[in-house]
């Protein structure tokens, strides 16, 4: 089994990506500046508090007096309270920035996904989009709200401490200054390897999740093929690999933490050794030594924090580029500026400018390929369909049937040639104008989480309950509701997984009927419906498609015998066309397809 592999990124700082991020955070610029100022105040207080020790030692401890202790205590208390207030304000504002910025990024990403063409979804895995909209946006928001501010505080604190130490005693500060670069280099070295190890753990975990998912969802197949031992062995190898990667990550972390503590202890020992000598020789008073001891103990955590945050910023480059790639993605099929000005877009349509549609359709020397270097799947295709005509498309898999209807629906646009609707190139009108006049029933229909009634009403949101029920009756979808205790209030589950494929198709058909479109597209729409239900729905189709232009991709040729025009498609070309009777009399490709299917059906009926 092959499991999904996460992308591997070589992180390098790309300034262009960070410039784009600055544009995105512009609405939060004021709050970020305020938080930065608060953190600078916090760093100043953190640096200043140990200096109060010198005052305490010199004013109270060495002279053994409590005179003025009240004022000193008040100042200390006010400083601590100010620090607490800053911490509360900083936390509240950072949480606000994180949550709202993550919300905005998700909205921007989802909004752009709504703009993108069908082709984007056709070639982009769902997991790719989910990871960017959900996980990557959270990582970016977390780093903007907390990482940047923590980095600023740590930098200000380290500079403040080192500057204060140099002013207090240059000789005692120099050994500390020599240890700091060592800690920085060591932290960067370990952080890069810990980051790489954690990424490997995450990949191993993804493989285990994929294996577990396949093992559960494919349990029936595994048992019928007696694959239990093979699956268990593969799962064991994946968990062993996860163990090894996790052990390496834990080992690096367990080595790194004590080394940082060792450096801190060495700095403290040096301060005590050299500082003690200076105090003994009356070259430094004890009050200064106490400040150095406090600084040496507290200095290396923010140094480590600086290196860690910097490593996280570098690692976040990949998240940033992925999200910006999604935000910058442009649809392959786009309306011109003139069309948008007149008809609006999907978020702000100018419905008053939408012309009524009759349904005359013409393919004029249309060729199409899915890429610049790809082979043409449709070549010099010509077809003229008067309004109200029922067109059926038949042919082997990959012949180009779905390509024709996808071009008609403008999910893709012709590579060459043009498509006319009511005598005008459909690119002269908006996509929404066309799509609002389309009814599309797929071979594998999708239902949204919600009730049966809600899913049918998606065809026309302002439909009354009676209209929803009427559409269901016309397509036999009322039988699906009648089979449930809750009736039309039955929740179909995620993607309609509580219903069979045939039941989902009936609801999908009712949804399309409710929309009352001028053009119908049925893509193998009855392939998962039993014969009895198919007969019911065929009668509904004959009534409902009367007077409407319709394109039917059919696998069961018995369902298209009443079509006005049947096109036999092969390798992107129409090799035969005519009515059912005309094509049978030709005894060509359609005749062979029909008689083969009819014979197979009769044999199956007799054997049953």
Secondary structure as GFF3:
##gff-version 3
##sequence-region A 1 608
A	DSSP	alpha_helix	15	24	.	.	.	ID=ss1
A	DSSP	three_ten_helix	26	28	.	.	.	ID=ss2
A	DSSP	alpha_helix	29	56	.	.	.	ID=ss3
A	DSSP	pi_helix	57	61	.	.	.	ID=ss4
A	DSSP	alpha_helix	69	115	.	.	.	ID=ss5
A	DSSP	alpha_helix	118	123	.	.	.	ID=ss6
A	DSSP	alpha_helix	126	130	.	.	.	ID=ss7
A	DSSP	pi_helix	131	136	.	.	.	ID=ss8
A	DSSP	alpha_helix	137	142	.	.	.	ID=ss9
A	DSSP	pi_helix	143	147	.	.	.	ID=ss10
A	DSSP	alpha_helix	148	168	.	.	.	ID=ss11
A	DSSP	alpha_helix	170	217	.	.	.	ID=ss12
A	DSSP	alpha_helix	219	224	.	.	.	ID=ss13
A	DSSP	alpha_helix	228	280	.	.	.	ID=ss14
A	DSSP	alpha_helix	286	328	.	.	.	ID=ss15
A	DSSP	alpha_helix	337	343	.	.	.	ID=ss16
A	DSSP	three_ten_helix	351	353	.	.	.	ID=ss17
A	DSSP	beta_strand	361	368	.	.	.	ID=ss18
A	DSSP	beta_strand	378	385	.	.	.	ID=ss19
A	DSSP	beta_strand	390	394	.	.	.	ID=ss20
A	DSSP	alpha_helix	401	408	.	.	.	ID=ss21
A	DSSP	beta_strand	416	421	.	.	.	ID=ss22
A	DSSP	beta_strand	424	425	.	.	.	ID=ss23
A	DSSP	three_ten_helix	426	428	.	.	.	ID=ss24
A	DSSP	alpha_helix	431	435	.	.	.	ID=ss25
A	DSSP	beta_strand	438	441	.	.	.	ID=ss26
A	DSSP	alpha_helix	452	457	.	.	.	ID=ss27
A	DSSP	alpha_helix	465	474	.	.	.	ID=ss28
A	DSSP	alpha_helix	478	482	.	.	.	ID=ss29
A	DSSP	three_ten_helix	487	489	.	.	.	ID=ss30
A	DSSP	three_ten_helix	494	496	.	.	.	ID=ss31
A	DSSP	alpha_helix	501	514	.	.	.	ID=ss32
A	DSSP	beta_strand	519	523	.	.	.	ID=ss33
A	DSSP	alpha_helix	531	544	.	.	.	ID=ss34
A	DSSP	beta_strand	549	553	.	.	.	ID=ss35
A	DSSP	three_ten_helix	557	560	.	.	.	ID=ss36
A	DSSP	beta_strand	565	570	.	.	.	ID=ss37
A	DSSP	beta_strand	573	578	.	.	.	ID=ss38
A	DSSP	alpha_helix	580	586	.	.	.	ID=ss39
A	DSSP	alpha_helix	589	607	.	.	.	ID=ss40
###
